[in-house]
Amino acid sequence: MSAIFDTASVEWQPVRPEVTEGVFGKPLLDDKIKVVLTRVVPNGKFRPHRDKYSHVFYFLSGEGTVTVGGQPSVARAGVVARVDAGETHAYENTGGE
């Protein structure tokens, strides 16, 4: 269903607590394409895992590390990580925000 809304109207929810620590999301779309605004607290992390679907991470702020296919990189504002279905990936907030 089409919609226009303010993200402030969507509640933060824990994201996959079985593989995360301090990761919260606001689901914005969950249909043929899944879109989630995600917040990671300082020292929060998404442990290495694989998913059956591809996804894209676009980092808006903060600093940390993102690992895709065993290759770690700096995560900071403006960085994009593309993850193919079945590829191991993880990220961690190493900053203070």
A tleap script that builds the chain and sets N, CA, C and O, in Angstrom:
source leaprc.protein.ff14SB
mol = sequence {
  NMET SER ALA ILE PHE ASP THR ALA SER VAL
  GLU TRP GLN PRO VAL ARG PRO GLU VAL THR
  GLU GLY VAL PHE GLY LYS PRO LEU LEU ASP
  ASP LYS ILE LYS VAL VAL LEU THR ARG VAL
  VAL PRO ASN GLY LYS PHE ARG PRO HIE ARG
  ASP LYS TYR SER HIE VAL PHE TYR PHE LEU
  SER GLY GLU GLY THR VAL THR VAL GLY GLY
  GLN PRO SER VAL ALA ARG ALA GLY VAL VAL
  ALA ARG VAL ASP ALA GLY GLU THR HIE ALA
  TYR GLU ASN THR GLY GLY CGLU
}
set mol.1.N position { 0.844 -1.171 0.000 }
set mol.1.CA position { 0.000 0.000 0.000 }
set mol.1.C position { 0.895 1.241 0.000 }
set mol.1.O position { 1.835 1.333 0.789 }
set mol.2.N position { 0.605 2.169 -0.866 }
set mol.2.CA position { 1.344 3.420 -0.919 }
set mol.2.C position { 1.085 4.224 0.341 }
set mol.2.O position { -0.002 4.152 0.915 }
set mol.3.N position { 2.080 4.989 0.774 }
set mol.3.CA position { 1.899 5.797 1.980 }
set mol.3.C position { 2.959 6.880 2.041 }
set mol.3.O position { 4.061 6.736 1.511 }
set mol.4.N position { 2.595 7.962 2.699 }
set mol.4.CA position { 3.537 9.005 3.063 }
set mol.4.C position { 3.428 9.141 4.566 }
set mol.4.O position { 2.333 9.322 5.098 }
set mol.5.N position { 4.572 9.053 5.267 }
set mol.5.CA position { 4.531 9.122 6.724 }
set mol.5.C position { 5.858 9.615 7.257 }
set mol.5.O position { 6.873 9.586 6.561 }
set mol.6.N position { 5.840 10.061 8.485 }
set mol.6.CA position { 7.037 10.519 9.180 }
set mol.6.C position { 7.620 9.318 9.922 }
set mol.6.O position { 6.890 8.620 10.626 }
set mol.7.N position { 8.914 9.068 9.778 }
set mol.7.CA position { 9.515 7.910 10.450 }
set mol.7.C position { 9.387 7.998 11.971 }
set mol.7.O position { 9.498 6.980 12.653 }
set mol.8.N position { 9.157 9.189 12.509 }
set mol.8.CA position { 8.950 9.333 13.955 }
set mol.8.C position { 7.696 8.592 14.418 }
set mol.8.O position { 7.555 8.292 15.603 }
set mol.9.N position { 6.787 8.298 13.491 }
set mol.9.CA position { 5.547 7.600 13.852 }
set mol.9.C position { 5.737 6.085 13.941 }
set mol.9.O position { 4.814 5.367 14.327 }
set mol.10.N position { 6.933 5.593 13.586 }
set mol.10.CA position { 7.210 4.154 13.610 }
set mol.10.C position { 8.098 3.858 14.817 }
set mol.10.O position { 9.120 4.516 15.011 }
set mol.11.N position { 7.716 2.877 15.624 }
set mol.11.CA position { 8.459 2.531 16.836 }
set mol.11.C position { 9.737 1.751 16.519 }
set mol.11.O position { 9.767 0.930 15.602 }
set mol.12.N position { 10.798 2.025 17.300 }
set mol.12.CA position { 12.025 1.223 17.219 }
set mol.12.C position { 11.747 -0.143 17.812 }
set mol.12.O position { 11.116 -0.246 18.864 }
set mol.13.N position { 12.212 -1.202 17.147 }
set mol.13.CA position { 12.032 -2.579 17.603 }
set mol.13.C position { 13.378 -3.296 17.577 }
set mol.13.O position { 14.197 -3.033 16.696 }
set mol.14.N position { 13.622 -4.202 18.534 }
set mol.14.CA position { 14.853 -4.997 18.462 }
set mol.14.C position { 14.893 -5.774 17.142 }
set mol.14.O position { 13.875 -6.294 16.686 }
set mol.15.N position { 16.082 -5.846 16.537 }
set mol.15.CA position { 16.263 -6.562 15.273 }
set mol.15.C position { 16.992 -7.868 15.555 }
set mol.15.O position { 18.099 -7.861 16.093 }
set mol.16.N position { 16.383 -8.965 15.200 }
set mol.16.CA position { 16.962 -10.313 15.266 }
set mol.16.C position { 17.872 -10.522 16.484 }
set mol.16.O position { 19.080 -10.694 16.322 }
set mol.17.N position { 17.315 -10.508 17.689 }
set mol.17.CA position { 18.127 -10.621 18.900 }
set mol.17.C position { 18.968 -11.895 18.985 }
set mol.17.O position { 19.899 -11.961 19.787 }
set mol.18.N position { 18.664 -12.885 18.189 }
set mol.18.CA position { 19.466 -14.118 18.207 }
set mol.18.C position { 20.850 -13.915 17.603 }
set mol.18.O position { 21.748 -14.718 17.855 }
set mol.19.N position { 21.047 -12.853 16.807 }
set mol.19.CA position { 22.356 -12.586 16.201 }
set mol.19.C position { 22.815 -11.136 16.385 }
set mol.19.O position { 23.800 -10.721 15.774 }
set mol.20.N position { 22.105 -10.355 17.226 }
set mol.20.CA position { 22.490 -8.959 17.406 }
set mol.20.C position { 22.617 -8.598 18.879 }
set mol.20.O position { 22.123 -9.292 19.768 }
set mol.21.N position { 23.297 -7.485 19.095 }
set mol.21.CA position { 23.347 -6.826 20.400 }
set mol.21.C position { 23.219 -5.335 20.136 }
set mol.21.O position { 24.042 -4.761 19.424 }
set mol.22.N position { 22.194 -4.697 20.701 }
set mol.22.CA position { 22.041 -3.256 20.561 }
set mol.22.C position { 21.659 -2.778 19.178 }
set mol.22.O position { 22.030 -1.673 18.783 }
set mol.23.N position { 20.924 -3.589 18.430 }
set mol.23.CA position { 20.488 -3.217 17.078 }
set mol.23.C position { 18.966 -3.085 17.084 }
set mol.23.O position { 18.256 -4.005 17.487 }
set mol.24.N position { 18.469 -1.916 16.627 }
set mol.24.CA position { 17.049 -1.626 16.619 }
set mol.24.C position { 16.640 -1.137 15.244 }
set mol.24.O position { 17.420 -0.466 14.568 }
set mol.25.N position { 15.422 -1.465 14.819 }
set mol.25.CA position { 14.973 -1.071 13.496 }
set mol.25.C position { 13.573 -0.510 13.491 }
set mol.25.O position { 12.765 -0.778 14.380 }
set mol.26.N position { 13.306 0.285 12.453 }
set mol.26.CA position { 11.966 0.793 12.151 }
set mol.26.C position { 11.608 0.224 10.788 }
set mol.26.O position { 12.105 0.709 9.772 }
set mol.27.N position { 10.744 -0.810 10.744 }
set mol.27.CA position { 10.371 -1.355 9.437 }
set mol.27.C position { 9.581 -0.318 8.642 }
set mol.27.O position { 8.562 0.190 9.110 }
set mol.28.N position { 10.060 -0.009 7.439 }
set mol.28.CA position { 9.403 0.983 6.587 }
set mol.28.C position { 8.654 0.332 5.437 }
set mol.28.O position { 7.679 0.889 4.933 }
set mol.29.N position { 9.109 -0.855 5.016 }
set mol.29.CA position { 8.469 -1.582 3.923 }
set mol.29.C position { 8.856 -3.044 4.065 }
set mol.29.O position { 10.026 -3.358 4.281 }
set mol.30.N position { 7.892 -3.934 3.946 }
set mol.30.CA position { 8.180 -5.370 4.054 }
set mol.30.C position { 7.259 -6.110 3.098 }
set mol.30.O position { 6.286 -6.746 3.503 }
set mol.31.N position { 7.591 -6.007 1.827 }
set mol.31.CA position { 6.780 -6.642 0.790 }
set mol.31.C position { 7.745 -7.387 -0.121 }
set mol.31.O position { 8.490 -8.240 0.362 }
set mol.32.N position { 7.760 -7.104 -1.396 }
set mol.32.CA position { 8.721 -7.723 -2.299 }
set mol.32.C position { 10.124 -7.183 -2.028 }
set mol.32.O position { 11.121 -7.848 -2.311 }
set mol.33.N position { 10.189 -5.979 -1.482 }
set mol.33.CA position { 11.439 -5.361 -1.059 }
set mol.33.C position { 11.279 -4.999 0.408 }
set mol.33.O position { 10.252 -4.455 0.814 }
set mol.34.N position { 12.297 -5.304 1.199 }
set mol.34.CA position { 12.266 -4.994 2.628 }
set mol.34.C position { 13.156 -3.786 2.881 }
set mol.34.O position { 14.310 -3.769 2.453 }
set mol.35.N position { 12.632 -2.772 3.573 }
set mol.35.CA position { 13.395 -1.579 3.912 }
set mol.35.C position { 13.258 -1.344 5.415 }
set mol.35.O position { 12.149 -1.266 5.943 }
set mol.36.N position { 14.407 -1.231 6.100 }
set mol.36.CA position { 14.394 -1.019 7.536 }
set mol.36.C position { 15.397 0.084 7.872 }
set mol.36.O position { 16.562 0.002 7.484 }
set mol.37.N position { 14.950 1.114 8.590 }
set mol.37.CA position { 15.849 2.113 9.147 }
set mol.37.C position { 16.426 1.492 10.407 }
set mol.37.O position { 15.675 1.097 11.298 }
set mol.38.N position { 17.753 1.398 10.497 }
set mol.38.CA position { 18.389 0.668 11.595 }
set mol.38.C position { 19.278 1.591 12.410 }
set mol.38.O position { 19.987 2.440 11.870 }
set mol.39.N position { 19.223 1.407 13.728 }
set mol.39.CA position { 20.061 2.158 14.669 }
set mol.39.C position { 20.872 1.152 15.469 }
set mol.39.O position { 20.326 0.170 15.972 }
set mol.40.N position { 22.170 1.392 15.587 }
set mol.40.CA position { 23.047 0.503 16.339 }
set mol.40.C position { 23.688 1.324 17.455 }
set mol.40.O position { 24.375 2.309 17.186 }
set mol.41.N position { 23.467 0.922 18.702 }
set mol.41.CA position { 24.021 1.657 19.843 }
set mol.41.C position { 25.540 1.480 19.879 }
set mol.41.O position { 26.055 0.541 19.273 }
set mol.42.N position { 26.282 2.372 20.586 }
set mol.42.CA position { 27.726 2.179 20.717 }
set mol.42.C position { 28.039 0.772 21.229 }
set mol.42.O position { 27.415 0.288 22.174 }
set mol.43.N position { 28.997 0.138 20.603 }
set mol.43.CA position { 29.395 -1.250 20.869 }
set mol.43.C position { 28.355 -2.281 20.429 }
set mol.43.O position { 28.542 -3.474 20.664 }
set mol.44.N position { 27.264 -1.846 19.795 }
set mol.44.CA position { 26.271 -2.778 19.265 }
set mol.44.C position { 26.809 -3.468 18.031 }
set mol.44.O position { 27.700 -2.951 17.356 }
set mol.45.N position { 26.265 -4.635 17.739 }
set mol.45.CA position { 26.781 -5.398 16.595 }
set mol.45.C position { 25.764 -6.375 16.046 }
set mol.45.O position { 24.849 -6.817 16.741 }
set mol.46.N position { 25.950 -6.694 14.789 }
set mol.46.CA position { 25.233 -7.765 14.099 }
set mol.46.C position { 26.302 -8.807 13.819 }
set mol.46.O position { 27.159 -8.597 12.961 }
set mol.47.N position { 26.265 -9.924 14.529 }
set mol.47.CA position { 27.302 -10.950 14.393 }
set mol.47.C position { 27.295 -11.564 12.986 }
set mol.47.O position { 26.284 -11.500 12.287 }
set mol.48.N position { 28.428 -12.160 12.572 }
set mol.48.CA position { 28.490 -12.770 11.232 }
set mol.48.C position { 27.349 -13.766 11.018 }
set mol.48.O position { 27.081 -14.624 11.859 }
set mol.49.N position { 26.696 -13.626 9.882 }
set mol.49.CA position { 25.565 -14.496 9.536 }
set mol.49.C position { 25.354 -14.440 8.026 }
set mol.49.O position { 25.981 -13.648 7.324 }
set mol.50.N position { 24.463 -15.292 7.547 }
set mol.50.CA position { 24.081 -15.341 6.129 }
set mol.50.C position { 22.566 -15.234 6.035 }
set mol.50.O position { 21.846 -15.701 6.918 }
set mol.51.N position { 22.089 -14.621 4.965 }
set mol.51.CA position { 20.658 -14.526 4.703 }
set mol.51.C position { 20.362 -15.087 3.316 }
set mol.51.O position { 21.251 -15.160 2.468 }
set mol.52.N position { 19.120 -15.478 3.091 }
set mol.52.CA position { 18.712 -16.037 1.799 }
set mol.52.C position { 18.451 -14.957 0.755 }
set mol.52.O position { 18.156 -15.264 -0.400 }
set mol.53.N position { 18.559 -13.697 1.159 }
set mol.53.CA position { 18.242 -12.581 0.266 }
set mol.53.C position { 19.423 -11.606 0.220 }
set mol.53.O position { 20.237 -11.551 1.142 }
set mol.54.N position { 19.496 -10.852 -0.854 }
set mol.54.CA position { 20.508 -9.796 -0.989 }
set mol.54.C position { 20.039 -8.559 -0.241 }
set mol.54.O position { 18.839 -8.370 -0.042 }
set mol.55.N position { 20.962 -7.732 0.168 }
set mol.55.CA position { 20.581 -6.455 0.751 }
set mol.55.C position { 21.684 -5.417 0.615 }
set mol.55.O position { 22.821 -5.717 0.250 }
set mol.56.N position { 21.299 -4.186 0.923 }
set mol.56.CA position { 22.186 -3.038 0.824 }
set mol.56.C position { 22.139 -2.304 2.162 }
set mol.56.O position { 21.063 -2.066 2.710 }
set mol.57.N position { 23.313 -1.947 2.682 }
set mol.57.CA position { 23.405 -1.100 3.863 }
set mol.57.C position { 23.947 0.246 3.413 }
set mol.57.O position { 24.958 0.304 2.713 }
set mol.58.N position { 23.285 1.331 3.807 }
set mol.58.CA position { 23.759 2.683 3.532 }
set mol.58.C position { 23.921 3.364 4.884 }
set mol.58.O position { 22.942 3.579 5.598 }
set mol.59.N position { 25.146 3.698 5.231 }
set mol.59.CA position { 25.441 4.252 6.550 }
set mol.59.C position { 25.225 5.765 6.534 }
set mol.59.O position { 25.815 6.478 5.722 }
set mol.60.N position { 24.373 6.241 7.438 }
set mol.60.CA position { 24.020 7.655 7.512 }
set mol.60.C position { 24.942 8.453 8.427 }
set mol.60.O position { 25.215 9.626 8.172 }
set mol.61.N position { 25.422 7.809 9.498 }
set mol.61.CA position { 26.280 8.511 10.448 }
set mol.61.C position { 27.011 7.493 11.310 }
set mol.61.O position { 26.786 6.287 11.207 }
set mol.62.N position { 27.891 8.008 12.160 }
set mol.62.CA position { 28.617 7.145 13.079 }
set mol.62.C position { 29.864 6.568 12.441 }
set mol.62.O position { 30.267 6.943 11.340 }
set mol.63.N position { 30.468 5.628 13.185 }
set mol.63.CA position { 31.652 4.955 12.674 }
set mol.63.C position { 31.662 3.525 13.194 }
set mol.63.O position { 31.162 3.232 14.280 }
set mol.64.N position { 32.233 2.662 12.405 }
set mol.64.CA position { 32.282 1.263 12.789 }
set mol.64.C position { 32.982 0.444 11.736 }
set mol.64.O position { 33.756 0.956 10.927 }
set mol.65.N position { 32.694 -0.836 11.764 }
set mol.65.CA position { 33.223 -1.745 10.753 }
set mol.65.C position { 32.066 -2.523 10.146 }
set mol.65.O position { 31.078 -2.827 10.813 }
set mol.66.N position { 32.212 -2.834 8.874 }
set mol.66.CA position { 31.275 -3.699 8.175 }
set mol.66.C position { 32.119 -4.740 7.456 }
set mol.66.O position { 33.117 -4.411 6.813 }
set mol.67.N position { 31.710 -5.993 7.571 }
set mol.67.CA position { 32.453 -7.084 6.950 }
set mol.67.C position { 31.526 -7.819 5.997 }
set mol.67.O position { 30.438 -8.250 6.376 }
set mol.68.N position { 31.971 -7.955 4.754 }
set mol.68.CA position { 31.207 -8.671 3.737 }
set mol.68.C position { 32.146 -9.680 3.089 }
set mol.68.O position { 33.202 -9.315 2.573 }
set mol.69.N position { 31.759 -10.944 3.119 }
set mol.69.CA position { 32.581 -11.984 2.507 }
set mol.69.C position { 33.963 -12.085 3.135 }
set mol.69.O position { 34.934 -12.405 2.450 }
set mol.70.N position { 34.061 -11.814 4.435 }
set mol.70.CA position { 35.335 -11.907 5.131 }
set mol.70.C position { 36.233 -10.693 4.987 }
set mol.70.O position { 37.328 -10.674 5.549 }
set mol.71.N position { 35.796 -9.666 4.241 }
set mol.71.CA position { 36.592 -8.461 4.013 }
set mol.71.C position { 36.077 -7.306 4.872 }
set mol.71.O position { 35.028 -6.741 4.563 }
set mol.72.N position { 36.796 -6.937 5.955 }
set mol.72.CA position { 36.345 -5.816 6.787 }
set mol.72.C position { 36.638 -4.476 6.124 }
set mol.72.O position { 37.637 -4.323 5.420 }
set mol.73.N position { 35.750 -3.502 6.360 }
set mol.73.CA position { 35.918 -2.143 5.852 }
set mol.73.C position { 35.402 -1.168 6.901 }
set mol.73.O position { 34.662 -1.543 7.810 }
set mol.74.N position { 35.806 0.087 6.755 }
set mol.74.CA position { 35.312 1.141 7.641 }
set mol.74.C position { 33.869 1.452 7.267 }
set mol.74.O position { 33.540 1.581 6.088 }
set mol.75.N position { 33.019 1.570 8.264 }
set mol.75.CA position { 31.632 2.001 8.067 }
set mol.75.C position { 31.529 3.422 8.609 }
set mol.75.O position { 31.824 3.666 9.780 }
set mol.76.N position { 31.114 4.357 7.763 }
set mol.76.CA position { 30.946 5.757 8.145 }
set mol.76.C position { 29.912 6.361 7.206 }
set mol.76.O position { 29.492 5.713 6.247 }
set mol.77.N position { 29.508 7.566 7.468 }
set mol.77.CA position { 28.494 8.227 6.642 }
set mol.77.C position { 28.873 8.172 5.168 }
set mol.77.O position { 29.997 8.504 4.792 }
set mol.78.N position { 27.926 7.752 4.343 }
set mol.78.CA position { 28.121 7.696 2.900 }
set mol.78.C position { 28.602 6.369 2.356 }
set mol.78.O position { 28.605 6.171 1.140 }
set mol.79.N position { 29.010 5.449 3.225 }
set mol.79.CA position { 29.484 4.135 2.771 }
set mol.79.C position { 28.286 3.243 2.461 }
set mol.79.O position { 27.295 3.241 3.191 }
set mol.80.N position { 28.389 2.493 1.378 }
set mol.80.CA position { 27.371 1.524 0.977 }
set mol.80.C position { 27.996 0.138 0.965 }
set mol.80.O position { 29.093 -0.046 0.438 }
set mol.81.N position { 27.304 -0.835 1.542 }
set mol.81.CA position { 27.744 -2.238 1.486 }
set mol.81.C position { 26.652 -3.042 0.792 }
set mol.81.O position { 25.513 -3.087 1.258 }
set mol.82.N position { 27.003 -3.677 -0.324 }
set mol.82.CA position { 26.075 -4.570 -1.031 }
set mol.82.C position { 26.419 -5.992 -0.635 }
set mol.82.O position { 27.580 -6.397 -0.667 }
set mol.83.N position { 25.392 -6.746 -0.259 }
set mol.83.CA position { 25.590 -8.120 0.206 }
set mol.83.C position { 24.755 -9.052 -0.664 }
set mol.83.O position { 23.535 -8.908 -0.743 }
set mol.84.N position { 25.417 -10.010 -1.318 }
set mol.84.CA position { 24.704 -10.993 -2.121 }
set mol.84.C position { 24.025 -12.022 -1.216 }
set mol.84.O position { 24.486 -12.277 -0.103 }
set mol.85.N position { 22.947 -12.600 -1.692 }
set mol.85.CA position { 22.261 -13.663 -0.958 }
set mol.85.C position { 23.258 -14.769 -0.634 }
set mol.85.O position { 24.027 -15.189 -1.499 }
set mol.86.N position { 23.243 -15.239 0.608 }
set mol.86.CA position { 24.100 -16.334 1.028 }
set mol.86.C position { 25.507 -15.926 1.446 }
set mol.86.O position { 26.282 -16.769 1.897 }
set mol.87.N position { 25.852 -14.637 1.303 }
set mol.87.CA position { 27.195 -14.182 1.648 }
set mol.87.C position { 27.263 -13.813 3.140 }
set mol.87.O position { 26.357 -13.165 3.664 }
set mol.88.N position { 28.334 -14.226 3.812 }
set mol.88.CA position { 28.519 -13.907 5.214 }
set mol.88.C position { 28.792 -12.412 5.370 }
set mol.88.O position { 29.570 -11.830 4.614 }
set mol.89.N position { 28.140 -11.801 6.360 }
set mol.89.CA position { 28.323 -10.375 6.608 }
set mol.89.C position { 28.066 -10.051 8.076 }
set mol.89.O position { 27.418 -10.815 8.792 }
set mol.90.N position { 28.586 -8.904 8.511 }
set mol.90.CA position { 28.429 -8.451 9.888 }
set mol.90.C position { 28.741 -6.963 9.949 }
set mol.90.O position { 29.365 -6.415 9.040 }
set mol.91.N position { 28.302 -6.307 11.031 }
set mol.91.CA position { 28.729 -4.930 11.262 }
set mol.91.C position { 28.746 -4.639 12.752 }
set mol.91.O position { 28.105 -5.326 13.547 }
set mol.92.N position { 29.502 -3.594 13.116 }
set mol.92.CA position { 29.648 -3.218 14.515 }
set mol.92.C position { 29.841 -1.715 14.631 }
set mol.92.O position { 30.564 -1.113 13.838 }
set mol.93.N position { 29.194 -1.114 15.618 }
set mol.93.CA position { 29.364 0.298 15.913 }
set mol.93.C position { 30.543 0.439 16.865 }
set mol.93.O position { 30.460 0.024 18.021 }
set mol.94.N position { 31.640 1.021 16.390 }
set mol.94.CA position { 32.830 1.205 17.218 }
set mol.94.C position { 32.948 2.632 17.718 }
set mol.94.O position { 33.905 2.964 18.417 }
set mol.95.N position { 31.988 3.485 17.370 }
set mol.95.CA position { 32.026 4.891 17.750 }
set mol.95.C position { 31.188 5.181 18.986 }
set mol.95.O position { 30.722 4.270 19.671 }
set mol.96.N position { 31.009 6.449 19.253 }
set mol.96.CA position { 30.282 6.873 20.437 }
set mol.96.C position { 28.864 7.341 20.189 }
set mol.96.O position { 28.193 7.788 21.119 }
set mol.97.N position { 28.387 7.249 18.942 }
set mol.97.CA position { 26.995 7.665 18.668 }
set mol.97.C position { 26.217 6.547 18.021 }
set mol.97.O position { 25.035 6.712 17.720 }
savepdb mol mol.pdb
quit
